[in-house]
Amino acid sequence: MASPLASSVCPGCGTAFRCGMAAGDAECWCVKLPHVMPVPAANATPSRDAAAASCYCPVCLQQKLIADATSRLPAHD
């Protein structure tokens, strides 16, 4: 069983959080959200792979999803 401890640090806000992929879980909480950005490979670790730093905490990822959805809205004249 995987530890509930934080396994990643958000590059957006610096908060420590649990990334299921980095922690070795079968699935991460983020898979239930729309996929709008790449996620690190299952075997990525922050010390070995810079892509692992692309995991955002739940709050920052939600903000990014909202910003992405807002940017896709048609402009109002």
DSSP file (Angstrom, degrees, kcal/mol; ACC not computed):
  #  RESIDUE AA STRUCTURE BP1 BP2  ACC     N-H-->O    O-->H-N    N-H-->O    O-->H-N    TCO  KAPPA ALPHA  PHI   PSI    X-CA   Y-CA   Z-CA
    1    1 A M              0   0    0      0, 0.0     2,-0.1     0, 0.0    24,-0.0   0.000 360.0 360.0 360.0 136.3    0.0    0.0    0.0
    2    2 A A        -     0   0    0      1,-0.1    22,-0.1     2,-0.0    21,-0.0  -0.398 360.0-104.6 -76.7 151.2    1.3    3.4   -1.0
    3    3 A S        -     0   0    0     20,-0.2    -1,-0.1     1,-0.1    20,-0.0  -0.478  14.8-138.2 -73.5 142.6    2.1    6.1    1.7
    4    4 A P        +     0   0    0      0, 0.0    -1,-0.1     0, 0.0     3,-0.1   0.463  69.2 115.4 -78.3   0.5   -0.4    9.0    2.1
    5    5 A L  S    S-     0   0    0      1,-0.1    12,-0.1    18,-0.1    -2,-0.0  -0.246  81.0 -84.2 -69.9 157.8    2.6   11.3    2.4
    6    6 A A        +     0   0    0      1,-0.1    12,-0.3    12,-0.1    -1,-0.1  -0.314  41.8 178.3 -60.0 141.8    3.3   14.1   -0.1
    7    7 A S        +     0   0    0     10,-2.0     2,-0.3     1,-0.1    11,-0.2   0.423  60.0  35.8-125.4  -4.6    5.3   12.9   -3.1
    8    8 A S  E     -A   17   0A   0      9,-2.4     9,-2.5    38,-0.0     2,-0.4  -0.944  63.4-134.4-145.5 163.5    5.6   16.0   -5.2
    9    9 A V  E     -A   16   0A   0     -2,-0.3     7,-0.2     7,-0.2    46,-0.1  -0.994  31.3-120.0-122.7 128.8    6.0   19.8   -4.9
   10   10 A C     >  -     0   0    0      5,-2.8     4,-2.0    -2,-0.4    46,-0.2  -0.480  10.4-152.4 -69.5 127.4    3.8   22.0   -7.1
   11   11 A P  T  4 S+     0   0    0      0, 0.0    -1,-0.2     0, 0.0    45,-0.1   0.669  93.7  57.3 -73.1 -14.0    5.7   24.2   -9.5
   12   12 A G  T  4 S-     0   0    0      3,-0.1    44,-0.1     1,-0.1    -2,-0.0   0.896 130.8  -0.3 -80.7 -42.6    2.9   26.7   -9.4
   13   13 A C  T  4 S-     0   0    0      2,-0.1    -1,-0.1     0, 0.0    43,-0.0   0.499  89.8-116.6-128.9  -9.2    2.6   27.4   -5.7
   14   14 A G     <  +     0   0    0     -4,-2.0     2,-0.2     1,-0.3     0, 0.0   0.515  61.1 148.9  84.1   4.4    5.3   25.3   -4.0
   15   15 A T        -     0   0    0     -6,-0.1    -5,-2.8     1,-0.1     2,-0.4  -0.511  47.7-126.4 -74.1 137.3    2.8   23.2   -2.0
   16   16 A A  E     +A    9   0A   0     -7,-0.2     2,-0.3    -2,-0.2    -7,-0.2  -0.679  43.4 159.6 -79.2 136.0    3.7   19.6   -1.2
   17   17 A F  E     -A    8   0A   0     -9,-2.5    -9,-2.4    -2,-0.4   -10,-2.0  -0.939  44.0 -92.5-150.4 169.9    1.0   17.2   -2.4
   18   18 A R        -     0   0    0    -12,-0.3     2,-0.6    -2,-0.3    11,-0.2  -0.814  30.5-170.9 -94.7 116.4    0.5   13.6   -3.3
   19   19 A C     >  -     0   0    0     -2,-0.7     4,-2.2     1,-0.1     6,-0.2  -0.937  13.3-153.2-101.5 115.4    1.0   12.7   -6.9
   20   20 A G  H  >>S+     0   0    0     -2,-0.6     5,-3.0     1,-0.2     4,-0.6   0.857  93.2  51.8 -59.0 -37.0   -0.2    9.1   -7.3
   21   21 A M  H >45S+     0   0    0      1,-0.2     3,-0.9     3,-0.2    -1,-0.2   0.937 112.4  44.3 -66.4 -45.4    2.1    8.6  -10.3
   22   22 A A  H 345S+     0   0    0      1,-0.2    -1,-0.2     2,-0.1    -2,-0.2   0.816 113.4  52.7 -67.6 -29.6    5.2    9.8   -8.5
   23   23 A A  H 3<5S-     0   0    0     -4,-2.2    -1,-0.2   -21,-0.0   -20,-0.2   0.538 118.2-111.3 -84.0  -6.4    4.2    7.8   -5.4
   24   24 A G  T <<5 +     0   0    0     -3,-0.9    -3,-0.2    -4,-0.6    -4,-0.1   0.640  63.6 152.5  87.6  13.9    3.9    4.6   -7.5
   25   25 A D      < -     0   0    0     -5,-3.0    -1,-0.2    -6,-0.2     3,-0.1  -0.305  57.3-117.6 -70.8 161.8    0.1    4.3   -7.2
   26   26 A A  S    S+     0   0    0      1,-0.2     2,-0.3    -2,-0.0    -1,-0.1   0.777  97.0   8.3 -68.7 -26.3   -1.9    2.5   -9.8
   27   27 A E  S    S-     0   0    0     -7,-0.1     2,-0.3     3,-0.0    -1,-0.2  -0.984  70.9-134.4-153.0 155.3   -3.7    5.8  -10.5
   28   28 A C    >   -     0   0    0     -2,-0.3     3,-1.5    -8,-0.1     4,-0.2  -0.790  28.2-114.8-112.3 157.7   -3.6    9.5   -9.5
   29   29 A W  G >  S+     0   0    0     -2,-0.3     3,-1.2     1,-0.3     4,-0.1   0.785 111.2  66.8 -57.9 -28.5   -6.4   11.8   -8.5
   30   30 A C  G >  S+     0   0    0      1,-0.3     3,-1.8     2,-0.2    -1,-0.3   0.664  78.7  78.1 -73.6 -15.7   -5.7   13.9  -11.6
   31   31 A V  G <  S+     0   0    0     -3,-1.5    -1,-0.3     1,-0.3    -2,-0.1   0.703  87.1  61.7 -67.7 -15.7   -6.9   11.2  -14.0
   32   32 A K  G <  S+     0   0    0     -3,-1.2    -1,-0.3    -4,-0.2    -2,-0.2   0.552  95.7  76.8 -83.8  -7.5  -10.5   12.1  -13.2
   33   33 A L  S <  S-     0   0    0     -3,-1.8    29,-0.0     1,-0.1    -3,-0.0  -0.594 100.5 -81.1 -98.2 161.6   -9.9   15.6  -14.6
   34   34 A P        -     0   0    0      0, 0.0     2,-1.0     0, 0.0     3,-0.2  -0.343  45.0-121.0 -59.1 142.7   -9.8   16.7  -18.2
   35   35 A H        +     0   0    0      1,-0.2    -4,-0.0    -4,-0.1     4,-0.0  -0.767  54.5 144.4 -91.5 101.9   -6.4   16.0  -19.8
   36   36 A V        +     0   0    0     -2,-1.0    -1,-0.2     1,-0.2     0, 0.0   0.474  63.2  32.8-115.6  -7.8   -5.1   19.4  -21.0
   37   37 A M  S    S-     0   0    0     -3,-0.2    -1,-0.2    17,-0.0    17,-0.0  -0.986  89.9 -90.6-147.5 154.8   -1.4   19.0  -20.3
   38   38 A P        -     0   0    0      0, 0.0    -2,-0.1     0, 0.0     0, 0.0  -0.303  35.9-150.1 -65.3 149.7    1.1   16.2  -20.4
   39   39 A V        -     0   0    0      1,-0.1    13,-0.1    16,-0.1     3,-0.1  -0.843  29.0 -91.0-114.6 157.2    1.8   14.3  -17.2
   40   40 A P        -     0   0    0      0, 0.0    -1,-0.1     0, 0.0    12,-0.1  -0.224  48.8 -92.6 -65.4 156.6    5.1   12.7  -16.2
   41   41 A A    >   -     0   0    0      1,-0.1     3,-2.0     2,-0.1     8,-0.0  -0.302  38.3-109.5 -62.6 153.8    5.8    9.1  -17.1
   42   42 A A  T 3  S+     0   0    0      1,-0.3   -18,-0.1    -3,-0.1    -1,-0.1   0.793 119.8  45.8 -59.1 -29.3    4.9    6.5  -14.5
   43   43 A N  T 3  S+     0   0    0      2,-0.0    -1,-0.3   -19,-0.0     2,-0.2   0.300  86.9 120.6 -98.3  10.3    8.6    5.9  -13.8
   44   44 A A    <   -     0   0    0     -3,-2.0     3,-0.0     4,-0.1     6,-0.0  -0.478  39.3-173.2 -75.0 143.2    9.6    9.6  -13.6
   45   45 A T    >>  -     0   0    0     -2,-0.2     4,-3.3     1,-0.1     3,-1.0  -0.985  33.8-119.2-132.5 146.9   11.2   11.0  -10.5
   46   46 A P  T 34 S+     0   0    0      0, 0.0     7,-0.1     0, 0.0    -1,-0.1   0.835 114.6  49.3 -54.6 -34.6   12.0   14.6   -9.7
   47   47 A S  T 34 S+     0   0    0      1,-0.2     3,-0.1     5,-0.1    -3,-0.0   0.774 122.6  31.6 -77.0 -24.0   15.7   13.9   -9.3
   48   48 A R  T <4 S+     0   0    0     -3,-1.0     2,-0.4     1,-0.2    -1,-0.2   0.738 121.7  39.0-101.4 -27.8   15.9   11.9  -12.6
   49   49 A D    ><  -     0   0    0     -4,-3.3     3,-1.6     1,-0.1     4,-0.3  -0.961  55.0-156.6-138.7 116.2   13.4   13.5  -14.9
   50   50 A A  G >  S+     0   0    0     -2,-0.4     3,-1.6     1,-0.3     4,-0.1   0.780  93.6  69.9 -61.4 -26.7   12.5   17.2  -15.3
   51   51 A A  G >  S+     0   0    0      1,-0.3     3,-1.9     2,-0.2    -1,-0.3   0.774  84.3  70.3 -62.9 -24.6    9.1   16.2  -16.7
   52   52 A A  G X  S+     0   0    0     -3,-1.6     3,-1.2    -7,-0.3    -1,-0.3   0.765  86.4  66.9 -64.2 -23.0    8.2   15.0  -13.2
   53   53 A A  G <  S+     0   0    0     -3,-1.6    -1,-0.3    -4,-0.3    -2,-0.2   0.552  80.6  80.3 -73.3  -6.4    8.1   18.7  -12.1
   54   54 A S  G <   +     0   0    0     -3,-1.9     2,-0.4    -4,-0.1    -1,-0.2   0.501  64.1 110.0 -82.3  -1.3    5.1   19.3  -14.4
   55   55 A C    <   -     0   0    0     -3,-1.2     2,-0.3   -46,-0.1   -46,-0.1  -0.597  54.8-159.2 -73.5 128.7    2.7   17.9  -11.8
   56   56 A Y        -     0   0    0     -2,-0.4   -46,-0.1   -46,-0.2    -2,-0.1  -0.799  20.7-107.5-105.9 152.1    0.5   20.6  -10.3
   57   57 A C     >  -     0   0    0     -2,-0.3     4,-2.9     1,-0.1     5,-0.3  -0.239  41.6 -97.3 -67.8 165.0   -1.3   20.4   -7.0
   58   58 A P  H  > S+     0   0    0      0, 0.0     4,-2.0     0, 0.0     5,-0.2   0.872 123.3  48.8 -54.7 -40.3   -5.1   20.0   -7.1
   59   59 A V  H  > S+     0   0    0      2,-0.2     4,-2.1     1,-0.2     5,-0.1   0.951 115.0  42.5 -67.4 -49.2   -5.7   23.8   -6.6
   60   60 A C  H  > S+     0   0    0      2,-0.2     4,-2.4     1,-0.2    -1,-0.2   0.889 114.1  51.5 -66.7 -38.6   -3.3   24.9   -9.3
   61   61 A L  H  X S+     0   0    0     -4,-2.9     4,-2.4     2,-0.2    -1,-0.2   0.912 109.3  50.6 -65.1 -40.4   -4.4   22.3  -11.8
   62   62 A Q  H  X S+     0   0    0     -4,-2.0     4,-2.3    -5,-0.3    -2,-0.2   0.916 110.4  49.9 -61.0 -42.7   -8.0   23.3  -11.3
   63   63 A Q  H  X S+     0   0    0     -4,-2.1     4,-2.5     1,-0.2    -2,-0.2   0.894 110.5  50.1 -62.5 -40.1   -7.0   26.9  -11.9
   64   64 A K  H  X S+     0   0    0     -4,-2.4     4,-2.5     2,-0.2    -2,-0.2   0.890 109.4  51.3 -65.8 -39.0   -5.1   25.9  -15.1
   65   65 A L  H  X S+     0   0    0     -4,-2.4     4,-2.5     2,-0.2    -2,-0.2   0.912 111.7  46.9 -63.2 -42.7   -8.2   23.9  -16.3
   66   66 A I  H  X S+     0   0    0     -4,-2.3     4,-2.6     2,-0.2    -2,-0.2   0.924 112.9  48.8 -65.1 -44.7  -10.4   27.0  -15.7
   67   67 A A  H  X S+     0   0    0     -4,-2.5     4,-2.2     2,-0.2    -2,-0.2   0.898 112.2  49.2 -62.4 -40.7   -7.9   29.3  -17.5
   68   68 A D  H  X S+     0   0    0     -4,-2.5     4,-0.9     2,-0.2    -2,-0.2   0.930 112.8  46.5 -64.5 -45.6   -7.7   26.9  -20.4
   69   69 A A  H >< S+     0   0    0     -4,-2.5     3,-0.5     1,-0.2     4,-0.4   0.898 112.8  50.4 -63.9 -40.4  -11.5   26.6  -20.7
   70   70 A T  H >< S+     0   0    0     -4,-2.6     3,-1.2     1,-0.2    -1,-0.2   0.879 105.8  55.7 -65.4 -38.5  -11.9   30.4  -20.5
   71   71 A S  H 3< S+     0   0    0     -4,-2.2    -1,-0.2     1,-0.3    -2,-0.2   0.718 103.7  56.3 -68.6 -19.3   -9.2   30.9  -23.2
   72   72 A R  T << S+     0   0    0     -4,-0.9    -1,-0.3    -3,-0.5    -2,-0.2   0.552  83.4 105.4 -89.1  -8.1  -11.2   28.7  -25.5
   73   73 A L  S <  S-     0   0    0     -3,-1.2     3,-0.1    -4,-0.4     2,-0.1  -0.442  82.8-101.5 -70.8 145.9  -14.4   30.8  -25.2
   74   74 A P        -     0   0    0      0, 0.0     2,-0.1     0, 0.0    -1,-0.1  -0.387  41.9-104.4 -66.2 145.5  -15.3   33.0  -28.2
   75   75 A A        -     0   0    0     -3,-0.1     2,-0.5    -2,-0.1    -3,-0.0  -0.430  30.0-128.8 -69.8 142.6  -14.4   36.7  -27.8
   76   76 A H              0   0    0      1,-0.1    -1,-0.1    -2,-0.1    -3,-0.0  -0.806 360.0 360.0 -93.7 131.8  -17.4   39.0  -27.1
   77   77 A D              0   0    0     -2,-0.5    -1,-0.1     0, 0.0    -2,-0.0   0.413 360.0 360.0-101.2 360.0  -17.6   42.1  -29.3
